[in-house]
Each structure stands twice: as structure tokens, then as C-alpha cells.
């Protein structure tokens, strides 16, 4: 299943792969612009890069996410445990999709 990528968190390589006729270098410039101020919506994204972002790209990008990685570290004396979790938020409900302990 092809899901939209979050333009505000993706890498230049992924953005280049998803957007037609956008090189990795051009995508890196998009990322640099995003690092100064995130993109609120497709209209703003397209206005910043009118020659590269076509209307057809609207279905391939998003500007928010329902998935989050939570990192935690617990330390007790000389022992510690690192835990990473993937959380899916769906409205008011959240669900843990996986947990990895290191």
C-alpha cells in the first residue's frame, strides 16, 4: 500500500524518489527550506517550488503524521534499559504497534 510521505519529516532521498522530476539535490534544497519553517499544507509547499511540485503530487505527500517513535531510557544504579516504541495515533486513540528493548 502506497502511503503519503510527511514532507516535514522525510529525507531528501525519499522526497526525490516520491516526487517526479526532483533530483536528490533539489529535494535537499526543499529540506533546507523546511528546516527554516515547516510546510503547513500542499498549497504552501507548491508555492515554494512551483516548477517542481505538480498538482498530481498532492496524493503522495502529507504535512502531518499519525505515527511516532518514542525513545526511553531507564537507569538503575549501573544498569540501564533503552526502549523504542512505534505509536499510531488515530483520533483520540493511540496504539502501540511495536516495542524494542535494547
C-alpha positions in Angstrom: 0.0 0.0 0.0 1.5 3.3 -1.0 1.0 5.9 1.7 1.8 9.6 1.6 5.1 10.8 3.0 5.3 13.5 5.5 7.2 16.4 3.8 8.1 17.9 7.2 10.0 14.8 8.4 11.2 12.9 5.4 14.7 12.7 3.9 15.9 14.2 0.6 16.3 10.7 -0.8 12.7 9.7 -0.1 11.3 13.0 -1.3 13.3 12.7 -4.5 12.0 9.2 -5.0 8.4 10.1 -4.5 8.3 13.4 -6.4 8.5 13.2 -10.2 11.5 15.0 -11.8 13.0 16.1 -8.5 16.7 15.2 -8.0 18.2 14.4 -4.6 20.0 17.8 -4.8 16.7 19.6 -5.4 15.0 17.7 -2.7 17.8 18.6 -0.3 17.1 22.3 -1.1 13.4 21.6 -0.2 14.5 20.1 3.1 16.8 23.1 3.8 13.8 25.4 3.3 11.6 23.2 5.5 14.3 23.3 8.3 13.8 27.1 8.5 10.0 26.8 8.6 7.8 23.7 8.2 5.2 23.4 5.4 1.6 23.9 6.6 -0.1 22.4 3.6 0.2 21.4 0.0 -0.6 25.0 -1.3 2.3 26.4 0.6 4.6 23.6 -0.4 3.7 24.1 -4.1 4.1 27.9 -3.9 7.6 27.5 -2.6 8.6 25.1 -5.5 6.1 25.8 -8.4 8.4 24.4 -11.1 9.0 21.1 -9.2 5.8 20.3 -7.3 2.9 19.5 -9.6 -0.7 19.1 -8.5 -0.5 15.4 -9.2 1.9 15.1 -6.2 -0.8 16.0 -3.8 -1.8 12.4 -3.2 1.9 11.4 -2.5 2.7 13.9 0.3 1.3 14.9 3.6 2.1 17.5 6.2 1.4 15.7 9.4 1.8 12.2 10.8 -0.2 9.6 12.8 2.9 7.6 13.6 5.5 8.5 16.2 8.6 6.8 17.6 9.0 7.2 21.3 12.5 6.6 22.8 13.0 5.9 26.5 15.9 5.2 28.8 15.7 3.8 32.3 18.7 3.7 34.6 19.0 2.0 37.9 22.4 2.1 39.5 24.8 0.6 36.9 22.1 -1.0 34.8 20.1 0.7 32.1 17.4 -0.2 29.5 16.6 1.5 26.3 13.2 1.2 24.9 11.9 2.3 21.4 8.2 2.1 20.5 6.2 2.9 17.4 2.9 4.6 18.3 0.0 5.1 15.9 -2.4 7.9 16.8 -6.0 7.6 15.4 -8.1 10.5 16.6 -8.3 10.3 20.4 -7.0 6.7 20.5 -3.3 5.7 20.4 -2.0 2.2 19.8 1.5 0.7 20.4 2.5 -1.1 17.1 5.8 -2.4 18.4 8.3 -2.2 21.2 12.0 -2.9 21.0 14.2 -3.2 24.1 18.0 -2.8 24.0 
